[in-house]
Amino acid sequence: MLEQKLMEYAKNGRYPFHMPGHKRNTDVLGNLFPYDMDITEIEGFDNLHHAEGILQDCMQQASEVFGSKASFFLVNGSSGGLLAAIRSMTKRGDGVLLARGCHRAVYHGVELCGLLPQYLVAPILPDWQIQGSITPKQVADALEDMQNCKLVILTSPTYEGVVSDIAGIADVVHKKGALLLVDEAHGAHLGFSKAFPDTAIHLGADIVVQSLHKTLPCPTQTAILHICSERVPVQAVKRQLSVFQTSSPSYVFLSAIEHCIGILQQKKEILFSAYEKRLQRFYQEVGNLEILQVCQPQKEVFAFDKSKCIIHTKKSTWTGVQLSQKLRELYGLELEMAQPFYALAMTSVCDTDKGFAMLKNALFALDRQAIPTKQMKQEEISMQLPEVYCSVEEALQAKHTEIPLLESVGCVCADYVWVYPPGIPFVVPGEIISLDLVKKFAYLQEQRLEITCAYATNGRIQVLDSRPKKY
């Protein structure tokens, strides 16, 4: 529909005396980018921020395919959708309960909206050294201690594919009069096959945000926000989407989203059936590895998204970073993420038999080269939630100074600190940096992972000028 109309418009020969400045001149620019389809909000092509025509029809089609009450296209990734959702469902000073493993965009939403967060900490699965599921009981217990919680925010599935009991959690949240926002950025493929866990759209969440580009055939930056219940203030969501999204949305991206929705509508059975068979065969074959392990944590979690292939190195002398480097340099395979104990390969319906075979063969070759460790590796430093000194907003507005990250014990953080990916903060503004945290940073640096601060570089961090007396 939209793609066809753009293609027809590109062929009609009209000269563009309008933005964008490249004027679709492929003689000058070449064909790497579809410049002839890159337009602005001209007659007949609707307006994403006030959709009444072709874009409204496209988003209605998406809602029908995904099973939501309404869906909105996002052209600056899930981050913009998360910010808009948080802003539309809270007001300054509200309490918000969020999983500590939420993406940094959620923390930015808490910061911008002046919210008062409390955190849910998922258990660490000792066999795999990844975060497990958040349980309904955890949520219920936390809500009992909160007086003013208006919103609960969870990430499901996690970066590594761990899924929480969204239906059970939604029931708990709604009984307390709060709303549930699920960051399903890594789960846009859920709900289209029984081989994967169901999507939060069908399980009682109020708003679900998905990154189409992560697990479906769609380009980077494309995402979608789904309204799933009558509790959501739809007009407020629309307004906030216009605040957090660009006023010049890319029609190339919008067309790509529509194209992706069309693929799901027309070919999901064929694509997902083939995908399931590839994954099943791959997991069966790599089950014979002797030192490396491709894990599927089934019993330890509520559910697991097996599209995420976690390749564990705990029985070898290698780290996940070293394994990832070997796969890249020796076999031409670029993985999504590496951590001290594992590396992560993300798969999708667009992977091929050849691609899975390349990964399988590389893992068997490396398995023969791997040196087994005499003592099973475990996480060296246990992590606790940092002590809160002041709110995020207060910390960012106070006077700051910049010091070396590894010399920050006892300081009040005025920064975010994370390894990216996955972009989950270890410490946020307003929290006190403990000795355990600094040891963790040093350990991760030893493992060749890059510690990133939002407001400082070169191994330094922004902290408050004043320091708590007990430190």
For each residue, the residues with C-beta under 8 A, 3 or more apart:
1: 4 5 54 57 58 61 258
2: 5 6 54 55 58 251 254 255 258
3: 6 7 255 258 259
4: 1 7 8
5: 1 2 8 9 44 45 54
6: 2 3 9 10 37 39 251 255
7: 3 4 10 11 37
8: 4 5 11 12
9: 5 6 12 14 37 39 45
10: 6 7 24 36 37
11: 7 8
12: 8 9
13:
14: 9
15: 23
16: 23 24 39
17:
18: 39 40 42
19: 40 248
20: 23 38 39 40
21:
22: 25 28 29 35 38
23: 15 16 20
24: 10 16 35 36 37 38 39
25: 22 28 29 35
26: 29 30 31 35 36
27:
28: 22 25
29: 22 25 26 32 33 35
30: 26
31: 26 34
32: 29
33: 29 38 252
34: 31 37 38 252
35: 22 24 25 26 29 38
36: 10 24 26
37: 6 7 9 10 24 34 251 252 255
38: 20 22 24 33 34 35 250 251 252
39: 6 9 16 18 20 24 42 45 251
40: 18 19 20 248 251
41: 45 46 47 48
42: 18 39 45
43:
44: 5 53 54
45: 5 9 39 41 42 53 54 55 251
46: 41 51 52 53 54 55 56
47: 41 50 51 52 55
48: 41 51 55 73 75 245 249 254
49: 238 241 242 245 247 249
50: 47
51: 46 47 48 55 56 59
52: 46 47 56
53: 44 45 46 56 57
54: 1 2 5 44 45 46 57 58
55: 2 45 46 47 48 51 58 59 73 254
56: 46 51 52 53 59 60
57: 1 53 54 60 61
58: 1 2 54 55 61 62 73 254 257 258 261
59: 51 55 56 62 63 70 71 72 73
60: 56 57 63 64 71
61: 1 57 58 64 65 258 261 265
62: 58 59 65 66 68 71 73 224 257 258 261
63: 59 60 66 67 68 69 70 71 226
64: 60 61 67
65: 61 62 261 264 265
66: 62 63 71 191 199 201 224 226
67: 63 64 191 199 201 202
68: 62 63 71 201 208 226 227 228
69: 63 226 227 228 229 230
70: 59 63 226 227 234
71: 59 60 62 63 66 68 224 225 226 227
72: 59 81 224 225 226 227 237 238 241
73: 48 55 58 59 62 222 224 249 254 257
74: 77 78 80 81 209 222 223 224 225 241 245
75: 48 80 221 222 223 245 246 249 250 253 254
76: 79 80 221 223 244 245 246
77: 74 80 81 211 213 220 221 222 223
78: 74 81 82 103 105 183 185 209 210 211 223
79: 76 82 83 103 105 108
80: 74 75 76 77 83 84 223 241 244 245
81: 72 74 77 78 84 85 209 223 224 225 241 244
82: 78 79 85 86 103 105 106 109 181 183 209
83: 79 80 86 87 105 108 109 112 240 244
84: 80 81 87 88 225 237 240 241 243 244 245
85: 81 82 88 89 109 181 207 209 225 237 240
86: 82 83 89 90 96 106 109 110 113 115 151 153 181
87: 83 84 90 109 112 113 240 243 244
88: 84 85 232 233 236 237 239 240
89: 85 86 150 151 179 181 206 207 232 233 236
90: 86 87 94 96 113 115 150 151
91: 94 113 150
92: 113 114 115
93: 114 115 116 148
94: 90 91 113 115 116 148 149 150 151
95: 115 116 117 118 146 147 148 149 150
96: 86 90 110 115 116 117 118 149 150 151 152 153
97: 117 118 119 120 139 142 143 146 149 151 152 153 178
98: 102 106 110 117 118 119 120 152 153 154
99: 102 119 120 121 122 134 153 154 155
100: 119 120 121 122 385 424
101: 122 131 155 158 424
102: 98 99 106 107 153 154 155 183 424
103: 78 79 82 106 107 155 183 185 422 423 424
104: 107 108 416 418 423 424 425 454
105: 78 79 82 83 108 109
106: 82 86 98 102 103 109 110 153 155 183
107: 102 103 104 110 111 392 416 425 428
108: 79 83 104 105 111 112
109: 82 83 85 86 87 105 106 112 113 115
110: 86 96 98 106 107 113 115 117 392
111: 107 108 114 392 393 396 429
112: 83 87 108 109
113: 86 87 90 91 92 94 109 110
114: 92 93 111 391 393
115: 86 90 92 93 94 95 96 109 110 151
116: 93 94 95 96 148 391
117: 95 96 97 98 110 392
118: 95 96 97 98 142 145 146 149
119: 97 98 99 100 385
120: 97 98 99 100 134 138 139 142 154
121: 99 100 385
122: 99 100 101 131 132 133 134 158 162
123: 131 132
124: 129 130 131 132 379
125: 128 129 130 131 132 297 300 301
126: 129 378
127: 295 297 300
128: 125 295 297 300 310 312 341 342
129: 124 125 126 314 339 340 341 342 378 379
130: 124 125 158 160 162 297 310 342
131: 101 122 123 124 125 158 160 162
132: 122 123 124 125 162 297 300 301
133: 122 156 162 163 164 165 301 302 303
134: 99 120 122 138 139 154 156 164 165 169
135: 138 139 164 165 168 169 302
136: 139 140 165 168 169 171 172
137: 140 141
138: 120 134 135 141 142
139: 97 120 134 135 136 142 143 152 169 172 173
140: 136 137 143 144 172
141: 137 138 144 145
142: 97 118 120 138 139 145 146
143: 97 139 140 146 149 152 172 173 176 178
144: 140 141
145: 118 141 142
146: 95 97 118 142 143 149
147: 95
148: 93 94 95 116
149: 94 95 96 97 118 143 146 152 176 178
150: 89 90 91 94 95 96 178 179
151: 86 89 90 94 96 97 115 178 179 180 181
152: 96 97 98 139 143 149 169 173 178 179 180 181
153: 86 96 97 98 99 102 106 181 182 183
154: 98 99 102 120 134 164 166 169 180 181 182 183
155: 99 101 102 103 106 158 182 183 185
156: 133 134 162 163 164 166 182 183 184 187 200
157: 160 161 162 163 184 186 187 190 197 304 305 308
158: 101 122 130 131 155 161 162 186 422
159: 186 308 337 344 421 422 424
160: 130 131 157 308 310 344
161: 157 158 186 304 305 306 307 308 310
162: 122 130 131 132 133 156 157 158 297 301 302 304 305
163: 133 156 157 166 187 197 301 302 303 304 305
164: 133 134 135 154 156 169 302
165: 133 134 135 136 168 169 302
166: 154 156 163 169 170 180 182 200 203 204 205
167: 170 171 203 204
168: 135 136 165 171 172
169: 134 135 136 139 152 154 164 165 166 172 173 180
170: 166 167 173 174 180 203 204 205 206
171: 136 167 168 174 175 204
172: 136 139 140 143 168 169 175 176
173: 139 143 152 169 170 176 178 179 180
174: 170 171 177 178 180 204 231
175: 171 172
176: 143 149 172 173
177: 174
178: 97 143 149 150 151 152 173 174
179: 89 150 151 152 173 206 207 231 232
180: 151 152 154 166 169 170 173 174 204 205 206 207
181: 82 85 86 89 151 152 153 154 205 206 207 208 209
182: 153 154 155 156 166 200 205 207 208 209
183: 78 82 102 103 106 153 154 155 156 209
184: 156 157 187 188 190 199 200 201 208 209 210
185: 78 103 155 188 209 210 211 214 223
186: 157 158 159 161 211 214 215 305 308
187: 156 157 163 184 190 197 199 200 210 215 305
188: 184 185 210 211 212 214 215 216 224
189: 192 193 196 215 216 307 348 349
190: 157 184 187 196 197 198 199 200 305
191: 66 67 196 198 199 201 202
192: 189 196 264 268 272
193: 189 196 268 272 273 275 276
194:
195: 272 275 276 279 306
196: 189 190 191 192 193 305 306 307
197: 157 163 187 190 303 304 305
198: 190 191 202 203
199: 66 67 184 187 190 191 202 203 208
200: 156 166 182 184 187 190 203 204 205 208 228
201: 66 67 68 184 191 205 208 226 228
202: 67 191 198 199
203: 166 167 170 198 199 200
204: 166 167 170 171 174 180 200 228 229
205: 166 170 180 181 182 200 201 208 228 229
206: 89 170 179 180 181 227 228 229 231 232
207: 85 89 179 180 181 182 225 226 227 228 232 237
208: 68 181 182 184 199 200 201 205 225 226 228
209: 74 78 81 82 85 181 182 183 184 185 223 224 225 226
210: 78 184 185 187 188 223 224 225 226
211: 77 78 185 186 188 214 215 222 223
212: 188 215 216 218 222 223 224 257 260
213: 77 216 218 219 220 221 222 223
214: 185 186 188 211 346
215: 186 187 188 189 211 212 307 346 348
216: 188 189 212 213 260 264 348 349
217: 259 260 263 348 349 350
218: 212 213 222 256 257 259 260
219: 213 222 252 253 256
220: 77 213
221: 75 76 77 213 250 253
222: 73 74 75 77 211 212 213 218 219 253 256 257 260
223: 74 75 76 77 78 80 81 185 209 210 211 212 213
224: 62 66 71 72 73 74 81 188 209 210 212 257
225: 71 72 74 81 84 85 207 208 209 210 237 241
226: 63 66 68 69 70 71 72 201 207 208 209 210
227: 68 69 70 71 72 206 207 232 234 237
228: 68 69 200 201 204 205 206 207 208 232
229: 69 204 205 206 232
230: 69
231: 174 179 206
232: 88 89 179 206 207 227 228 229 237
233: 88 89 236 237
234: 70 227 237 238
235: 238 239
236: 88 89 233 239 240
237: 72 84 85 88 207 225 227 232 233 234 240 241
238: 49 72 234 235 241 242
239: 88 235 236 242 243
240: 83 84 85 87 88 236 237 243 244
241: 49 72 74 80 81 84 225 237 238 244 245
242: 49 238 239 245 247
243: 84 87 239 240
244: 76 80 81 83 84 87 240 241
245: 48 49 74 75 76 80 84 241 242 249
246: 75 76 249
247: 49 242
248: 19 40
249: 48 49 73 75 245 246 253 254
250: 38 75 221 253 254
251: 2 6 37 38 39 40 45 254 255
252: 33 34 37 38 219 255 256
253: 75 219 221 222 249 250 256 257
254: 2 48 55 58 73 75 249 250 251 257 258
255: 2 3 6 37 251 252 258 259
256: 218 219 222 252 253 259 260
257: 58 62 73 212 218 222 224 253 254 260 261
258: 1 2 3 58 61 62 254 255 261 262
259: 3 217 218 255 256 262 263
260: 212 216 217 218 222 256 257 263 264
261: 58 61 62 65 257 258 264 265
262: 258 259 265 266
263: 217 259 260 266 267 268 271
264: 65 192 216 260 261 267 268
265: 61 65 261 262 268
266: 262 263
267: 263 264 270 271
268: 192 193 263 264 265 271 272
269: 272 273
270: 267 273 274
271: 263 267 268 274 275 349
272: 192 193 195 268 269 275 276 349
273: 193 269 270 276 277
274: 270 271 277 278 349
275: 193 195 271 272 278 279 347 348 349 351
276: 193 195 272 273 279 280
277: 273 274 280 281
278: 274 275 281 282 347 351 353 356
279: 195 275 276 282 283 306 307 347
280: 276 277 283 284
281: 277 278 284 285 356
282: 278 279 285 286 309 356 359 360
283: 279 280 286 287 294 296 306
284: 280 281 287
285: 281 282 288 360
286: 282 283 289 294 360 363 364
287: 283 284 294
288: 285
289: 286 292 293 294 363 364 367
290: 367
291: 315 316 367 370 372
292: 289 311 312 313 315 316 323 363 366 367 370
293: 289 311 312 314 315
294: 283 286 287 289 309 310 311 312 363
295: 127 128 310 312 342
296: 283 304 306
297: 125 127 128 130 132 162 300 301 304
298: 301 304
299:
300: 125 127 128 132 297
301: 125 132 133 162 163 297 298 304
302: 133 135 162 163 164 165
303: 133 163 197
304: 157 161 162 163 197 296 297 298 301
305: 157 161 162 163 186 187 190 196 197 308
306: 161 195 196 279 283 296 309
307: 161 189 196 215 279 346 347 348
308: 157 159 160 161 186 305 344 345 346 347
309: 282 294 306 344 345 346 347 359
310: 128 130 160 161 294 295 342 343 344
311: 292 293 294 320 323 335 342 343 344 345 363
312: 128 292 293 294 295 315 320 341 342
313: 292 316 318 319 320 322 323 341 342 343 370 377
314: 129 293 341 342 373 376 377 378
315: 291 292 293 312 372 373 376
316: 291 292 313 370 371 372 373
317: 370 371 372 373
318: 313 322 323 326 370 371
319: 313 322 323 338 340 341 447 448
320: 311 312 313 323 324 338 339 340 341 342 343
321: 324 325 338 339 340 343 447 448 449
322: 313 318 319 325 326
323: 292 311 313 318 319 320 326 327 338 343 366
324: 320 321 327 328 335 337 338 343
325: 321 322 328 329 338
326: 318 322 323 329 330 331 366
327: 323 324 330 331 333 334 335 343 359 362 366
328: 324 325 331 332 333 334 335
329: 325 326
330: 326 327 362 366
331: 326 327 328 358 361 362 365
332: 328 358
333: 327 328 345 358 359 362
334: 327 328
335: 311 324 327 328 338 343 344 345
336: 344 345 346 421
337: 159 324 343 344 421 422
338: 319 320 321 323 324 325 335 342 343 344 449
339: 129 320 321 342 343 344 419 447 449
340: 129 319 320 321 443 444 447 449
341: 128 129 312 313 314 319 320 377 379
342: 128 129 130 295 310 311 312 313 314 320 338 339
343: 310 311 313 320 321 323 324 327 335 337 338 339
344: 159 160 308 309 310 311 335 336 337 338 339
345: 308 309 311 333 335 336 359
346: 214 215 307 308 309 336
347: 275 278 279 307 308 309 351 356
348: 189 215 216 217 275 307 351
349: 189 216 217 271 272 274 275
350: 217
351: 275 278 347 348 355 356
352: 355 356
353: 278 356 357
354: 357 358
355: 351 352 358 359
356: 278 281 282 347 351 352 353 359 360
357: 353 354 360 361
358: 331 332 333 354 355 361 362
359: 282 309 327 333 345 355 356 362 363
360: 282 285 286 356 357 363 364
361: 331 357 358 364 365
362: 327 330 331 333 358 359 365 366
363: 286 289 292 294 311 359 360 366 367
364: 286 289 360 361 367 368
365: 331 361 362 368 369
366: 292 323 326 327 330 362 363 369 370
367: 289 290 291 292 363 364 370
368: 364 365
369: 365 366
370: 291 292 313 316 317 318 366 367
371: 316 317 318
372: 291 315 316 317
373: 314 315 316 317 376 377
374:
375:
376: 314 315 373
377: 313 314 341 373
378: 126 129 314
379: 124 129 341 382
380: 443
381: 436 439 440 443
382: 379 436
383: 426 436 437 440
384: 434 436
385: 100 119 121
386: 413 427 431 432 433 434 437
387: 431 432 434
388: 430 431 432
389: 395 412 430 431 432 464 468
390: 394 395 398 412 430
391: 114 116 394 395 430
392: 107 110 111 117 395 396 428 429 430
393: 111 114 396 397
394: 390 391 397 398 430
395: 389 390 391 392 398 412 413 414 429 430 464
396: 111 392 393 414 429
397: 393 394
398: 390 394 395 414 464 465 466
399: 464 465
400: 414 462 463 464 465
401: 462 463 464 465
402: 456 460 461 462 463
403: 407 408 411 460 461 463
404: 407 408 459 460 461
405: 408 417 438 441 451 453 456 459 460 461
406: 438 441 442 459
407: 403 404
408: 403 404 405 411 413 433 438 461 463
409: 433 434 435 438 471
410: 432 433 467 468 471
411: 403 408 432 433 463 464 467 471
412: 389 390 395 430 431 432 433 463 464 466 467 468
413: 386 395 408 417 427 428 429 430 431 432 433 461 462 463 464
414: 395 396 398 400 429 455 462 463 464
415: 427 429 453 454 455 456 461 462 463
416: 104 107 425 427 428 429 453 454 455
417: 405 413 425 426 427 441 451 452 453 461
418: 104 422 423 424 425 426 451 452
419: 339 422 444 449 450 451 452
420: 423 450 452
421: 159 336 337
422: 103 158 159 337 418 419
423: 103 104 418 420
424: 100 101 102 103 104 159 418
425: 104 107 416 417 418 428
426: 383 417 418 437 440 441
427: 386 413 415 416 417 431 433 437
428: 107 392 413 416 425 431
429: 111 392 395 396 413 414 415 416
430: 388 389 390 391 392 394 395 412 413
431: 386 387 388 389 412 413 427 428
432: 386 387 388 389 410 411 412 413 468 471
433: 386 408 409 410 411 412 413 427 437 438 461 463
434: 384 386 387 409 437 438
435: 409 438 439
436: 381 382 383 384 439 440
437: 383 386 426 427 433 434 440 441
438: 405 406 408 409 433 434 435 441 442
439: 381 435 436 442 443
440: 381 383 426 436 437 443 444
441: 405 406 417 426 437 438 444 445 451
442: 406 438 439 445 446
443: 340 380 381 439 440 446 447
444: 340 419 440 441 447 449 451
445: 441 442 448 449 451
446: 442 443
447: 319 321 339 340 443 444
448: 319 321 445
449: 321 338 339 340 419 444 445
450: 419 420
451: 405 417 418 419 441 444 445 459
452: 417 418 419 420
453: 405 415 416 417 456 457 460 461 462
454: 104 415 416
455: 414 415 416 462
456: 402 405 415 453 460 461 462
457: 453 460
458:
459: 404 405 406 451
460: 402 403 404 405 453 456 457
461: 402 403 404 405 408 413 415 417 433 453 456
462: 400 401 402 413 414 415 453 455 456
463: 400 401 402 403 408 411 412 413 414 415 433
464: 389 395 398 399 400 401 411 412 413 414 467
465: 398 399 400 401
466: 398 412
467: 410 411 412 464 471
468: 389 410 412 432 471
469:
470:
471: 409 410 411 432 467 468
